[in-house]
Every structure is written in structure tokens, then in C-alpha cells.
Amino acid sequence: RNHKSVTVIGLGPMGQAMASVFLERGYAVTVWNRTSSKTEELVAKGAVKASTVNDALAANELVILSLTDYNVMYAILGPDSENLSGKVFVNLSSDTPAKVREAAKWLADRGARHVTGGVQAPPSGIGKSESFTFYSGPREVFDAHRETLEVITSTDYRGEDPGLAMLYYQIQMDIFWTSMLSYLHALAVANANGITAEQFLPYASSTLSSLPTFIEFYTSRLDEGKHPGDVDRLAMGFASVEHVVHTTEDARIDNALPAVVLEIFKRGMENGHASDSFTSLIEIFKISDV
Ligand code: NDP
């Protein structure tokens, strides 16, 4: 029997890509998916299709989960929860740190161990060492399976707390989605003015690539909680965002996204930060009644 072997449960675009690279690297791969037709291509490449979740679990100690969220894990493993003992689950599904901590405990109560993963790559990045995945959970479990996990992407182990990898994952998603929406919004304004995505590309890229310089400049100030208005002032930023909102409205484009940005700047002004840097808005974010 091949010593390199793994079970993959969940064959959406991500799970498919993962099972494929394991096969390419010579792993014995057992797969299970709710919609069983999704196993066909992998079986043609040499994967073993488990007909039940139980069979999929029995095939290997290491079980990789790639599911829509953590509720799906309970839906799949719940009925077989007396057969989880001794298994190592590496869950690469997205959810909240709190849900992950709960799941790690649920598995521990059933004699299984849990490693959390947050994959920082699309399906096309699976199998590439320039992609990486955040991991957290018991160090010795991670170390024991690191070589296998490195088939998927490079690894970045963040610590023992099972929620930690998910926290890192979600704060990256926070940046990703807001930034990508800002790009789409700007493109809608550009399109309304006859500018194509192709024409916009070098300028959008240039602006996005300049962001690390700003982040680096403000990092130590943010860690010290200092927001001096020596290089930028919130009042100036407020006026600038107002121009973006009006340019949007003149183009007859939905203004919801820049309007909420303007609203946050306004709250900063009302809280007495007009002469501070725009980074003082982090204090506004920290005032929450949720
Ligand atoms: P999909 O949503 O396409 O795949 C989800 C998998 O979950 C499928 O196998 C699906 O089964 C299964 N599933 C969903 N609901 C149920 C259920 N009630 N019972 C049983 N199985 C169920 O996701 P992806 O493959 O795109 O992504 C997987 C995870 O990876 C997600 O958490 C996603 O956020 C994360 N991720 C995705 C990235 C991407 O670019 N796609 C990038 C980084 C992370 P079925 O086939 O039967 O529907």
C-alpha cells in the first residue's frame, strides 16, 4: 500500500484541484462528494471513489475537507460521528474563527484532531508553491502532515489556536473583496465615460500596487495609536471622497460604495478627527454597538 495517501471530501473547484495534484504527485487518493458525478474525472485519473462517507473515512488517517462552510462538515460527518476517532481532519473550508473553534472541539470530543486551513489561492493556484495556505491547530499534528499539505500550496503555520488560521484568512478576504469591489465600481464609472477595462488596466494596477507603500508608512503609527495630520488630513480625504461620490452620480452609476466611505469619513470628522490623518478612522471602526 502506498504510504502517501489521503482522503478528500468535497469536490467543488477547490477539492477537485487538490485531489488532482495529489494524484499527479503519486498519492493514493480516496474521494467522496455529495453529488457523486463530480468524482468521475478524478476516478479516470486514478482516484478511488468511496461510496459512503464511512468508506472515505476508513481509507485514510488524513482527511481533507473542502466544503462551502463548517455547517456542511456537520451535515457530512454528523451521521458517522462514532467513526471519527483517530482521524486527522484538515478543514480548508471558509467560515468564522468562532465556528472553527467550535468544530475543533466537536471533533476532539469524538477523538479526532483538527487542523484549520485558509487557502489564499484560487483553484488555478493549487499545486503551486508560490500560493500559500494559513494553518493553525496542534503543532505536532500539523508537522506530521506538513509534507502532504505542501502538495496543495506552501504552508504558513500561525499557531495552536484553531481559529487563528481562519482569522488570518478572513482579514485577507476583508481586504480582497472591498478592494475588488472598489475596482469594479471605478470601472463602472470609467465604462460610463467610454473607458474600457483594457484602457483602465495599467492605471488601476498602478494605484493598487502603490498601496503597500502607504501601509508600510502608516504601520508603526497605527501600532502606536498615533494619527498625526502631518502628511494627510481627514478633512482633505473627506473632500476627496465627496468628489468621487459626485463623479459617480454624474456618471449615473450607483453611489452606495463611495457613499458608505464618505459616511465613515463624516463620522471621523464628527468625532473631532478633521485635522488628524485618515488613519484615525480606525478609531471609528473600533466604536461598535454590534
Ligand atoms: P463549492 O461551494 O463549489 O464546493 C463546495 C463543496 O461543498 C461541494 O463539494 C459541495 O457538494 C459541498 N456541499 C455544499 N453543501 C453541502 C451539503 N449540504 N452537503 C454535502 N455537501 C455539500 O466551493 P469551492 O470548491 O469553490 O470552495 C471550497 C471552499 O474553499 C469554500 O469554503 C471556499 O470559500 C474556499 N475557497 C475557495 C476559493 C475559490 O477560489 N473557489 C479560494 C479560497 C478558498 P456538491 O458538489 O454536492 O454541491
Residues whose N, C-alpha, C, O or C-beta is under 5 A from the ligand:
A	BS01	NDP	G10 L11 G12 P13 M14 G15 N33 R34 T35 S66 L67 T68 D69 V72 A75 L92 S93 S94 V119 A121 P122 P123
